[in-house]
């Protein structure tokens, strides 16, 4: 019996998959990019889910590996939106969604550029190493431009509760962030190799070993760095008091009632003095008030000067006062004043990194077109130029005002100039009950380990905190509740490798990224030349 075979036209293309099946496949990587960004956001405080950063980078690795750089940029932009949109939503809590959308749209470009580079190096041998370095190079750029940079959302700042935290003492936030990204990318590569082995039965030992090393080396490095995390008192202890006076209302009008913020902090300080007299708490060696705790200029307003002077005299300890100084000419100053109980104001520190679009308005006429709230900042603040280290009753206290805690150099400068303790006076009242205050507190915890210093964070409305040199929160306040935190804190003068090396680890990682990108470019050019031949 014969069977008749129907001839097949080889020139006829195979039937394409149904459109309904193609669409999910096309959406898989964009959806994964957004999800990776959301996982990164969820790894940040107030959630103690630091470990979510690892699957976030693993998923980002699956999204980007083998993609063309142009596709990497687009996918990276989606990842940036998934990460930064929820992380920074507090920026629009007061003035509306416009500034929030603009900030997220701009900052996501840096994430997209980093992902373009990650896609480019993803075909290199040992690509997790190059990819992690490229990510840190992107963070380095975002921390510097435009308008002085915006480091908020550095991967390191989500690791205050994480196993990798000791690496901050080795090389600061760049090394800590690099370890997290390397481990995440390595995790994906291990899984990819395992799946390939199941399909083909082939398991190249060299690449697998490199992938496993990418996962294990960060953990081993963190374990080796543990001896650097030391909360002992090298120079004895100091009793410090952090005052949280609270504000009369939330938002931009937190100081609308003249002198009310100042009176709140003066009254809470007077209450602390009474508690000391009744032996309920120890007499502090010095007292720290928050940024903007004097809502009017004490030099220009005798009533404000008198309120501060009486409060400091009553507590009987040198006190750091946060005030807005308004000279007759020139720009405003966001100033910390050292106020002696007998001599009055004896030293000042002007905030060096003032916040764009918050304390000063770049391109005011252009910004006004998009948001009329710009004119609520009617007079710009100007930056100071001196490093802030006060000698308070024999303790050298380094000062980084609020936003400055996000910048590596602003905190490190105080330690290299002799600070035995770091203070971060802040005012978060503008942002209400948002996650912003918890994100900023995590920065101070990372800084404590990075420089092996106690960190005291007095905030007008909370969360105020006292942090040990090992990054643990010793005491903290509730939000929008007057409080006074009094604690004996260890003083230290030795410097960690991160403090001594400064920017060097970041430069090395940026150089590593540049080397990977250069190698990828050479390989791509040779491949094109081979195809042309």
N, C-alpha and C positions, 0 to 999 in steps of 0.2 A: 504494500500500500504506500502510495506516495503522498507527501505533504507539500502543498503549494505555499511557498514563502512570499510574502508581500515585500517587494523591494523598498528600501528606505533611501530617501534622498539625503545624502550626506551634507548637502549644502543647506538643508532646511534647519534652522536653529531649533535647539531643544525648547520645549514648552517652558516658558518662564514660570516661576512660582506665582501663585495667585497673589493679587495685590494685597489682600487682607493678611497674608502671611508675611509679606515684605515689610509692611508698616511697623509691626512690633519689633522686627529686627533692626530697622532704622532708628527706632526710638530707644533701643536698649542702652546704647552708650550715652546719649544725652541724659537719659533718666539716671543712669549710674553716676554721671558727673554731678548732677544736682544732689543725689543721695550722698555722695562722698562729702560734699560741702556741708550738708545738714549734719552728718555724723561728726565732722570737725566741730561744728557749732555746739553740738550736744556734749562734746568732751570738755567744754569750758564751764567754769563756775557760773551759777551756784551749784551745779550738779557735780558730784565727785566721780564723774565717769571719764576720767582721763584716758583710760584704756581704749575708748572708742576712736581715738586718733589713729590707732593701729589698723583696724579694718577700714577706716576712712582712706588712709594712704594705700592700702592694699586694693581697694575698689578703684581708686584713682589710677593705680598702676594698670589694672585691667582695662580701664577706659582709654588710657593714652598709649599703651605699649603698641608699637607698630603703626601708629597713626602718622599721617603726614603732619608736618609742623603747623600748616594752616588749620587743619582739623583740630590739632592739639590746642590752638588758641581759642577756637570756638567752644570746645568742650571745657577748657579751663575757665572760660568766662562764666559758663553755667555753674561750674563748681564754685567759683568765687561768689556768685550771687547766692547759691545755696548756703554758703558759709557766712558771708558778711551781712546779708540782709537781716537774718534774725539776730546775729550777734550785735549789730549796731542799731537796732530799732529804737533804742533809747534816745538816739540823737534827734529823732523827730517827735519825741514825747511832748515837747513844749511848743515848738514853733511850727508844727505841722509836718507832713510827709515830704515836702519838697527837699529840704536839706538832707534828710535821710536817704532819699532816692539818689540824689546827686552824689553824695559821699560814697554810697555802695557802688554806684555805676562807675565811679572813677577808680576806687580801690580795687574793684574786681579786675580791672585791666592789668594790674600787677600780677594777680593770680593767673590770668590768662597768658601773660608773657612767660611766666615761669613754666606753665604747662606746655607752651609751645616748645620751650627748651627741653622739657622732660620727654616729649614725643620725639624730639630730634636725637636724644642720646639713648632712647629706649632699645635700640638695636645693637648697642655696643656691648662687648663682653663686660660682665659685672655691672650692668646698667643701674641697679639700685643705688650704687655708690654715687654715680654721676647724677642721677635724678635727685637724690637727697641734697646734694650740693647745689644743684640748680634751684631747688626750692628755697634754700637759705639765701642764695643770691637775690632771688625775687624779694624776700623779706628785707634784705639789706637796702635794696632800692626803695621799697615802700616806706622804710623808716627815715628816708632822707629827702625825698621829693614827692610832690611839690610843697612849697611853703614850709620847709623844714621837716617834712615827712609826717607819717601817721603810723606808728608801730603797733597800734591797738590790734589785737588778733594774732600777734606772733604765736606760733605753736607752743613755744616755751611757756607762755603765760597760762596755758591750760593744763600745765603739769605740776601744779603746786602740791597735789596729793599723789603724784605718780612715783613709780619706782625709778624713773630716770632722773628725778630731781637733783641728786648729788652731782650730776654732770654739770650743773650750773656753776659749781665751784671750780670746775676744771677749765671751762672756756666760755662761761657766760651763756646768755640766751641763744647765741648761734649754735654752739655745740649741743646744747640740750635739744633744740629744735631739730638739728641734723640727726641726732640719734633716733628721735621719734619717727622722722620721715624714712630713714634708712631701714629701721625695723619693719615699718609698714610695707614698704616696697619689697623688702626681702621676703616678707610673709607671702605676698602674692606670687613671687617668683618660685618659692618652694612649692606652693599649691599648683602652679602652672607646670612645673617639672613633674610633680606627682601624677597629674592628669595625663600628661604626655606619656609617661611610663605605662600607665594602664592601657593606653591606646596602642602603643607601638612595642612595648616590652623593652624599649631602649632607655637607659638611664645614665647619661654621661656624668661621670663622677666629678670632674672638675667644676663644671657649671653648677651642679647641685651643691657641692661643698661651698662655693662662693655664695650661693643663695642662703644656705643655712648660716654661714658666717654673718651675713647681713642681718639676720634675726638675732643671733646670739651675742655678737660683739657689743651692741649697745647695752644689753643686760649685764654682761661681764664688766664693761666699762663703768657702769653705775655702781656695781658692787665694789670695784676697786677704788672708786671715789668716795666711798662711805667714810673713811677716816678724815676726809676734809670737812665733813659736816660735824661741827663741834659747837656745843652750846655752853661750854665752860666759861668761867669768868677769869679771863687772863689778867684784867686790870681791876679786879674787884667788881662791885655792883654799885648801881645808883638807883635811888627810889624816884620814879618818874610818875607824874600825874598827867593824864590826857583828858582834857575837858571837852565834853559834847553838850553845848548849850541848847541846841535845837533852834528852829526857825519858826516864825509865826505863820508862814504859809508856804506852799510848794511852788515850784516853777520859777520863771524869770523874776517874779515879784517877791522872792523870798525876803528881800530887804526893803520892801516898800514902806514899812512902818519905821519911821526914823528912829534909830538907835535901839530898836527892839532886839535885834540879833546880838548887839553888844551887851545890852542889859542881861539877856539870857545867859551869856557866858560869864559875865561878872557875878551874877547871882549864884550860878552853879559853883563858881570858884569860892565865893563867900560861904556857901553851904559846906564845901570841902574843908574850909578852914575851921568851921564849927565841929565837923566830924573829927578833925585832927585834935582839936582842943578837948573833945570828949574821949579821946583815945580809941575811937572806932577804926581809924586807919592811921598809917604811919605819916609823919611829916615828910612831904616830898622834897627831894633836893632841888628839883626844878619842875616847872609846869609848862605844858604845851597846849596852846589854843589852836583851833583850826585856821585854815585859809579863810579870809573875809570874815573872821569872827568879830571884827570891828567894822560895821557897815558904813561908818563915816570916818573921815580923816581925823585922827586924834590931834595932829599938829595944827590943823585949821579950825578945830572945834574944841574950845576949852571944856565944854561939858563932857565930851567923850574922853578927853585926856584925864579929867578928874575921876570918871567912872573906872577907867583902867587902873589909874594910880592907886585908888582906894582898894580895889580888888587884889592887886599884887601885894600891896602893903599888908593886907589882912592875911594872905596865905604865907607871906614871909619867905618867898622863894623867887629866884629869877624866873620870869615867864616869857614865853615867846608868843607874841600877839600877831595875828594875821590881819592886815588892814589894806584898804585901797587908799593910796595917797594921791591927792589931786593938786599938784602944783599950779600956780597961777598961769604958767605957760608950759608948753610942751605936753608930753603924753602922760597918761595915768601910770601909776606904778602898783603892781601887785606885790606888796612888801610884807616881810616878816620882821618884826621888831623885837629885839631883846630888851625887856623891861625889868630893870633892877628895882627891888622894893624900896631902896633908899635913894638911888640916883635917878630913877626914871629911865627913859629910853637911852640905851648906851651903844647899840649896834643895829644895823639893818641888813637885810638880804632882799634884793629885788629879783623876782622870778625871771630866770634867764630865757626860758622857752615859753613864750606866751602863745596862747592857743588861737590859731587862725579861725575866723568866723565865729569865735566865741569871745575872745579878748581884743581882737582887732579884726578889721574887715579888709582883706585884700580886694582890689578891683571893686570898690564899693558901688560905683555907678552901674557897673554891669550886673552885680549881684542884686541890686535893688529891683531890677526888671523882673526877677523871678520870685523875690520874697521881700515883702515890705517890712518884715521884722528886722531887717538888717539895720534899720535906723534906731532900734532899741539900744544898740551899741553906738551911742552918739559920739563918744570920744575914745579913741584907740588907746590901748595899753602899749607901753614900750618895754623892751627887754632890758634886764640888768646885764652886767658884764663881769661880776665878781662871784667867785665860788663861795657858797654859804656854809661856813663852819663857825658856830658860836661856842664860846667857852662858858658853860652853864655850871656854876658851882664846882669847877674843876673837871667837868666832863665835857669833852669835845664832841659836839653834836652836829652832824652833817644834815643839811636841809635840801630837800627836793620837794617843790611845791606841786602837789596834785598831779597834773598832766605830765610833769617832768619825770615821774616815776616810770613812765613808759619808755624813756630814752636811756640807753645803756650809759652814755657818757655823763649824763646829768647826775646819776647816782654815784658812778665810779669816781668822779672828780672829788667828791667830798671825802671818800675813803682815802684816796691817795694824798689828800691834804690833811690827814690826821684824824678823821672822824672815828670815834670809838662806838658810836651809836648813830643810827639814821632816823630822822624824823620826816614824815611825809604829810604835812598839814594839808587838808583837802576840804573842798566844799562841793558836795554832790546834791545839794538841795534842789537844784534846777531839774534834776532827772527823776525826782520822786522816788517811787518804790521799785524802780526798774532794776535790771541785773547789773547795771553799770557799776554800782558801788562794790559788788562782789567780784567783778572782773578786775577792778582796780586793786582790791585787797589781795587778790591772787598775785598780782605783779609785785606787791611789797613782800609777799612770802618768798617769791623766787629771788628777789633782791637780797633778802636776808641770807639765804644759802649761798648765793653768788659771791657775796663779800664777807660772809661769816660775821654778821653784825645783827644785834637786836634792831628791830624796826618798830617805831611807834607811829601810829596813824590816827591823829585826832581829826575828826570830821564834824562839821557843823550839825549834820542831821543823821549821821551813821552811814555805814558801820565803822565805828572807831575800834581800834584794836592795838594790842601789844603783842609783838611777834618775837619769838626767840631766834637766835642765830641759826637754828636748825630748820626754820620755816614753820614751826608749830605755833598756832595762835594760843597764847597764854590766857588772854582775857579779851573780850569784845563786848560791844554794846548792842542794844537793839536799835532799829531804825526809828528816827523821829521821837526819841525819848531822851530827855536830859540825863546826863550820866557823868561820872568821873571815874576813870580807871586808874588805880594806883597799884604799882607793882615794882618789886626789886628786879632790875634787869641786869644781865651780865654785860660787862664792858670788855671789848676786845680790840687789840691793836695789830695783830698779825694779819698778813694779806694772803688771800687765796691765789692760786695760779691764775684764775680769771681776773682778779684785780690787777695782778702784776703785768699780765700780758695785754690787757685792754682789748684793742681792736684787732690784734694779730690773728686770733683764731678765725674771726670772721673773714679777714683778708685771705687766709689760706683756703677757706672753703669757697670763697668767690673765685680764687685762682683755680681750684679744682673744677669748679663749674665751667670756667672758661676753657680749661684744657679739654674737658669732655665735649663741649660744644665745638671746639676746633677740630677734634678728632672726628666727630660725627660729620662735620662739613667736608673734611677731606675724603672720607669714605663715600659720602654721597656724590661728590664730584667725580671720583674714580668710577663709581657705578654708572653714572651718566655717560662718561667717556667710553666705558666698556660696551654699553648698549648701542652707542653711536657707531662704534667700530664694527 
